[in-house]
Amino acid sequence: MSGHWNLGVLTLKEIDQPWMVCDFSPGEDWANAKEIFEDLRAAREALDWERELEPLKKMLDLKLYIVPDDDSGPVRVQAINISETRTAFRF
């Protein structure tokens, strides 16, 4: 995966330090990355840390950024969890 993709829109709901908890609305390129996040979530739910390594590496390879809607510049994401029940990120 390379280039700039729009995985979706995050709308801040609350801050649960160090996490920013958000609503997630899928973007036009979400289908290209959805499986990575589903595999990562499944491994974490199973507490299978070895199984987590491959999707974690794929997610990190995406080099994700949050682009604020005020054009203040991109913010590098250190960690992000995207699911239907809870989406949160750290920067």
Order of alpha helices (4+ residues) and beta strands (2+ residues): beta-beta-alpha-alpha-beta-beta-beta-beta
